[in-house]
Amino acid sequence: MIENIGYALVMIGLFFDFFGCLGLIRLPDVYNRLQASAKCITLGTCGILFGLFLIKGFTATGIKALLCLLFIVLTAPVSAHALARGAYRSGVKPCPETVIDEYGEDIEKVK
């Protein structure tokens, strides 16, 4: 039963990874692509790793999958935020269809 849940999580993770990669190709600017890749890594890859843990159990492979999952959950959102902030501060403009630019509004308040 637990193995079936693990296989389901692997399939859901593959689903998120596929659509995250599709977002990297289809989305218009750096910020949208970063958002797609961060969700892809956090939800997709962590789903695959947790599914692997459920399939393998508390073996060496399962423990390594949990450790990788923990590392990804802690680092992927932070790195995506740092890349987006660095891109904005270096002058990369959002696509023309962007409706709200809250970070730009915050910078204007400080000046």
C-alpha positions as CSV (number, residue, x, y, z in Angstrom):
1,M,0.0,0.0,0.0
2,I,2.8,2.5,0.9
3,E,4.7,1.6,-2.2
4,N,1.6,2.5,-4.3
5,I,1.5,5.9,-2.6
6,G,5.2,6.3,-3.3
7,Y,4.7,5.5,-7.0
8,A,1.8,8.0,-7.1
9,L,4.0,10.7,-5.6
10,V,6.7,9.9,-8.1
11,M,4.2,10.4,-10.9
12,I,2.8,13.6,-9.4
13,G,6.4,14.8,-9.1
14,L,7.1,14.0,-12.7
15,F,3.9,15.9,-13.7
16,F,5.2,19.0,-11.8
17,D,8.7,18.7,-13.3
18,F,7.3,18.4,-16.8
19,F,5.1,21.5,-16.6
20,G,7.9,23.4,-14.8
21,C,10.2,22.6,-17.7
22,L,7.5,23.7,-20.1
23,G,7.2,26.9,-18.2
24,L,10.9,27.5,-18.7
25,I,10.4,27.4,-22.4
26,R,7.1,29.2,-22.7
27,L,7.1,32.0,-20.1
28,P,8.2,35.5,-21.3
29,D,10.8,36.8,-18.8
30,V,13.3,35.9,-16.2
31,Y,11.0,36.4,-13.3
32,N,8.2,34.2,-14.6
33,R,10.8,31.5,-15.5
34,L,12.3,31.7,-12.0
35,Q,8.9,31.2,-10.5
36,A,8.2,28.2,-12.7
37,S,11.6,26.6,-12.0
38,A,11.3,27.1,-8.2
39,K,7.9,25.5,-8.1
40,C,9.1,22.7,-10.4
41,I,12.0,21.9,-8.1
42,T,10.2,22.3,-4.8
43,L,7.0,20.4,-5.7
44,G,8.2,18.1,-8.5
45,T,11.6,17.0,-7.3
46,C,10.6,16.8,-3.7
47,G,7.6,14.7,-4.6
48,I,9.8,12.3,-6.5
49,L,12.3,12.1,-3.6
50,F,9.5,11.6,-1.0
51,G,8.0,8.9,-3.2
52,L,11.4,7.2,-3.4
53,F,11.6,7.3,0.3
54,L,8.2,5.7,0.7
55,I,9.2,3.0,-1.8
56,K,12.7,2.3,-0.4
57,G,11.9,2.9,3.3
58,F,14.6,3.5,5.9
59,T,17.4,2.1,3.8
60,A,20.5,4.0,2.8
61,T,18.7,5.1,-0.4
62,G,15.6,6.3,1.5
63,I,17.6,8.3,4.0
64,K,19.6,10.0,1.2
65,A,16.4,10.9,-0.5
66,L,15.1,12.5,2.7
67,L,18.3,14.5,3.1
68,C,18.2,15.7,-0.5
69,L,14.5,16.6,0.0
70,L,15.4,18.7,3.1
71,F,18.3,20.4,1.3
72,I,16.1,21.3,-1.7
73,V,13.2,22.6,0.4
74,L,15.6,24.9,2.3
75,T,17.6,26.2,-0.7
76,A,15.4,26.3,-3.8
77,P,13.0,29.1,-2.8
78,V,15.9,31.2,-1.3
79,S,18.1,30.9,-4.4
80,A,15.2,31.7,-6.7
81,H,14.4,34.8,-4.6
82,A,18.1,35.9,-4.6
83,L,18.4,35.4,-8.4
84,A,15.2,37.5,-9.0
85,R,16.4,40.2,-6.7
86,G,19.8,40.3,-8.4
87,A,18.2,40.4,-11.8
88,Y,16.0,43.3,-10.8
89,R,18.8,45.3,-9.2
90,S,21.0,44.8,-12.3
91,G,18.3,46.3,-14.5
92,V,16.5,43.4,-16.1
93,K,13.0,44.7,-16.7
94,P,9.9,42.6,-16.4
95,C,7.9,41.8,-19.6
96,P,5.6,44.6,-20.8
97,E,2.5,42.5,-19.8
98,T,3.5,42.7,-16.1
99,V,0.7,44.4,-14.2
100,I,2.2,44.8,-10.7
101,D,5.8,45.6,-9.8
102,E,5.7,45.6,-6.0
103,Y,9.5,45.4,-5.7
104,G,9.9,48.5,-7.8
105,E,7.3,50.3,-5.7
106,D,9.2,49.4,-2.5
107,I,12.5,50.7,-4.0
108,E,10.8,54.0,-4.9
109,K,9.5,54.4,-1.3
110,V,13.1,54.1,0.1
111,K,14.5,56.7,-2.3
